[in-house]
Amino acid sequence: MQLGFVSAILPDLNLEEVLRTAAEIGYDCVELMCWPPGKAARRYAGVTHLDVTDFDVEKVHDLCEKYGVFISALGYYPNPLVADEEAAQIYQRHIRRVIEATAALGLERMTTFVGRDHTRSFDDNWPRFLAAWQPIVAYAKEKNVRIGIENCPMSFGEDEWPGGKNLAVSPAIWDRMYTDISDNHFGLNFDPSHFVLQFMDYEKAIRNYADRLVHVHAKDLRIDREELNHHGVFAHPKLWHTPKLPGLGDVDWGRFVAALNDADYRGPVCVEVEDRAYEGSLEDRLRALRMSYAYLRQFIPGSL
């Protein structure tokens, strides 16, 4: 396995500065964010470290070689099944562009969300899911790129609870997804913190979906038991949970990495910093990356 980080936490740095930062800390790789240039309302969105519509392949390779850091995946995380069909088409087209850029760079992985119209049930979302994703996966197969779908519920407010904006949150949904779209170019970008949030077994998920693991995120999450006991699980999770750096929450990272090893996963594990305690400044965010590196290196000692 290789230890990396998600570049979304460094929006004020350019590509070379991100790679230099990774090298200085000691990371093996970086998952590069590839949003279309511009701002976005959602936290950690709208970050462009590689503009997939205008980049120099040779220059990117030269920078990676210069700093000894590779790109684990190209990432873009919109809601491609949003109810607004025009917006959904824009997101889906950009996903294809990210797939194209991944192939052009000779990379194996791109990472994203399936999406969801949060006002509709799973069953009502399913026809649009298939209409969107069957051709996208076919295109990824043509380009020999594996798509890693993150399992984040993507629910940020009371009006989005409990539906959220991402279908792919549980093994029950994964089973349905991989029955209807069986190609192995369609897999998971697995994040254990989302299973902690749902009181689910992330070790079992790794065992049962080992062949679908495309990419892995390292984010922790702490359940506030006092607030949970006060509000209950039917209240919005923002009232009783907090995303944390690895080692500061409820994920057992020794058992998590052991499960990845047992599943014969040999790919990237990328720190995703979403801990508000470390977002006050660039230095705070760099401190978060250094702390996460120091903690996780005891489990992932180096590239194999």
Secondary structure in CASP SS format (residue, H / E / C, confidence):
PFRMAT SS
TARGET T0000
AUTHOR 0000-0000-0000
METHOD secondary structure of the structure
MODEL  1
M C 1.00
Q E 1.00
L E 1.00
G E 1.00
F E 1.00
V E 1.00
S H 1.00
A H 1.00
I H 1.00
L C 1.00
P C 1.00
D C 1.00
L C 1.00
N C 1.00
L H 1.00
E H 1.00
E H 1.00
V H 1.00
L H 1.00
R H 1.00
T H 1.00
A H 1.00
A H 1.00
E H 1.00
I H 1.00
G C 1.00
Y C 1.00
D C 1.00
C E 1.00
V E 1.00
E E 1.00
L E 1.00
M E 1.00
C E 1.00
W C 1.00
P C 1.00
P C 1.00
G C 1.00
K C 1.00
A C 1.00
A C 1.00
R C 1.00
R C 1.00
Y C 1.00
A C 1.00
G C 1.00
V C 1.00
T E 1.00
H C 1.00
L C 1.00
D C 1.00
V C 1.00
T C 1.00
D C 1.00
F C 1.00
D C 1.00
V H 1.00
E H 1.00
K H 1.00
V H 1.00
H H 1.00
D H 1.00
L H 1.00
C H 1.00
E H 1.00
K H 1.00
Y H 1.00
G C 1.00
V C 1.00
F E 1.00
I E 1.00
S E 1.00
A E 1.00
L E 1.00
G E 1.00
Y C 1.00
Y C 1.00
P C 1.00
N C 1.00
P C 1.00
L C 1.00
V C 1.00
A C 1.00
D C 1.00
E H 1.00
E H 1.00
A H 1.00
A H 1.00
Q H 1.00
I H 1.00
Y H 1.00
Q H 1.00
R H 1.00
H H 1.00
I H 1.00
R H 1.00
R H 1.00
V H 1.00
I H 1.00
E H 1.00
A H 1.00
T H 1.00
A H 1.00
A H 1.00
L C 1.00
G C 1.00
L C 1.00
E C 1.00
R E 1.00
M E 1.00
T E 1.00
T E 1.00
F C 1.00
V C 1.00
G C 1.00
R C 1.00
D C 1.00
H C 1.00
T C 1.00
R C 1.00
S C 1.00
F H 1.00
D H 1.00
D H 1.00
N H 1.00
W H 1.00
P H 1.00
R H 1.00
F H 1.00
L H 1.00
A H 1.00
A H 1.00
W H 1.00
Q H 1.00
P H 1.00
I H 1.00
V H 1.00
A H 1.00
Y H 1.00
A H 1.00
K H 1.00
E H 1.00
K H 1.00
N C 1.00
V C 1.00
R E 1.00
I E 1.00
G E 1.00
I E 1.00
E E 1.00
N C 1.00
C C 1.00
P C 1.00
M C 1.00
S C 1.00
F C 1.00
G C 1.00
E H 1.00
D H 1.00
E H 1.00
W C 1.00
P C 1.00
G C 1.00
G C 1.00
K C 1.00
N C 1.00
L C 1.00
A C 1.00
V C 1.00
S C 1.00
P H 1.00
A H 1.00
I H 1.00
W H 1.00
D H 1.00
R H 1.00
M H 1.00
Y H 1.00
T H 1.00
D H 1.00
I C 1.00
S C 1.00
D C 1.00
N C 1.00
H C 1.00
F E 1.00
G E 1.00
L E 1.00
N E 1.00
F E 1.00
D C 1.00
P C 1.00
S H 1.00
H H 1.00
F H 1.00
V H 1.00
L H 1.00
Q C 1.00
F C 1.00
M C 1.00
D C 1.00
Y H 1.00
E H 1.00
K H 1.00
A H 1.00
I H 1.00
R H 1.00
N H 1.00
Y C 1.00
A H 1.00
D H 1.00
R H 1.00
L E 1.00
V E 1.00
H E 1.00
V E 1.00
H E 1.00
A E 1.00
K C 1.00
D E 1.00
L E 1.00
R E 1.00
I E 1.00
D C 1.00
R H 1.00
E H 1.00
E H 1.00
L H 1.00
N H 1.00
H H 1.00
H H 1.00
G C 1.00
V C 1.00
F C 1.00
A C 1.00
H C 1.00
P H 1.00
K H 1.00
L H 1.00
W C 1.00
H E 1.00
T E 1.00
P E 1.00
K E 1.00
L C 1.00
P C 1.00
G C 1.00
L C 1.00
G C 1.00
D C 1.00
V C 1.00
D C 1.00
W H 1.00
G H 1.00
R H 1.00
F H 1.00
V H 1.00
A H 1.00
A H 1.00
L H 1.00
N H 1.00
D H 1.00
A C 1.00
D C 1.00
Y C 1.00
R C 1.00
G C 1.00
P E 1.00
V E 1.00
C E 1.00
V E 1.00
E C 1.00
V C 1.00
E C 1.00
D C 1.00
R H 1.00
A H 1.00
Y H 1.00
E C 1.00
G C 1.00
S C 1.00
L H 1.00
E H 1.00
D H 1.00
R H 1.00
L H 1.00
R H 1.00
A H 1.00
L H 1.00
R H 1.00
M H 1.00
S H 1.00
Y H 1.00
A H 1.00
Y H 1.00
L H 1.00
R C 1.00
Q C 1.00
F C 1.00
I C 1.00
P C 1.00
G C 1.00
S C 1.00
L C 1.00
END
